[in-house]
Amino acid sequence: MTHVNCFEPVEDANARILILGTMPGKESLRVGQYYAHPRNSFWPILGELVGAKPALPYKERIQVLRSVGIALWDVLESCVRPTSLDSDIQNATLVSNNFASFFSNHRKVTQVFFNGAKAEEYYRKYVFPFLEEESIVYKRLPSTSPANASMSYKRKLEAWRVVVGSRGDKRKEVKHPVSVGMSPLRFEIEERFEITGRGTAVVIDRVTALPVGKLLHATVIRPDGSRFSVDVFKEWLLRRDPRPLEKEAYVLRDVAKVEVPEGSSIEFDPI
């Protein structure tokens, strides 16, 4: 069986975004570079989004990422994995990276993007329950691995554009748990449900200090950048099982589900 270890993170003091994979694949480990497989779409996508083009030397691509505030790392520090597939990782052997230390040393990071479902799964299970940091917004993106062949490059690229949009997020200086009285709070909408006669309920993957049952004012931001104002009520909390995380749900009054497309976010006015 092959025991593998991850790379050191690509980072600097100005990092605001962290992109997490699971564990470097065999080709990446062979050459000592993140996302080195020639059919992995990570560098073509980042090339289009921020200029870290595959044609550039690896060191220059890394410098481009640092210059725009993007850090790279993997969820796992080490594991036994006979192939490059995440599905072949032997869970009993995995060791996660020290994210408590990372976030303590990178207080400007408020956005974490998972490169694929397995990266998110391992982070949620082996990292998140042991973190005290609550000012971070998480979002899973489609895996750029060639194993994710069912999704076209164009669709992957469109999904990854959110990384560019998040670089100007006004929450980048947040260092403490979100609470009432701060500047506008913006969160990704994970789920949407239309409620006949009332509007649309949206779910965010966060717990805030916003009050239940009180009329709140918010702005919905669609993936294309368009936005609209809406009155909302915080309705209920849902316990995620088996993960020790919570979600919150809000009813958008008199808003149809079609008006809130997948990939939208919601920003609450200060109260």
VENVENDA-V322251 format. One record per run of one state. SS is the DSSP state (alpha for helix, beta for strand, coil for the rest). FROM is the first residue (numbers start at 1). LEN is the number of residues. Records with the same first field share a line. If there is no record, write none. Layout:
SS: FROM-LEN / FROM-LEN
This chain:
coil: 1-2 / 6-4 / 11-6 / 22-4 / 32-10 / 51-7 / 68-2 / 75-1 / 82-4 / 90-1 / 94-1 / 97-2 / 106-5 / 116-1 / 127-1 / 131-6 / 142-11 / 167-3 / 174-11 / 196-3 / 205-10 / 222-5 / 240-6 / 254-3 / 260-5 / 269-3
beta: 3-3 / 10-1 / 17-5 / 70-5 / 76-6 / 89-1 / 95-2 / 111-5 / 137-5 / 185-11 / 199-6 / 215-7 / 227-13 / 246-8 / 265-4
alpha: 26-6 / 42-9 / 58-10 / 86-3 / 91-3 / 99-7 / 117-10 / 128-3 / 153-14 / 170-4 / 257-3
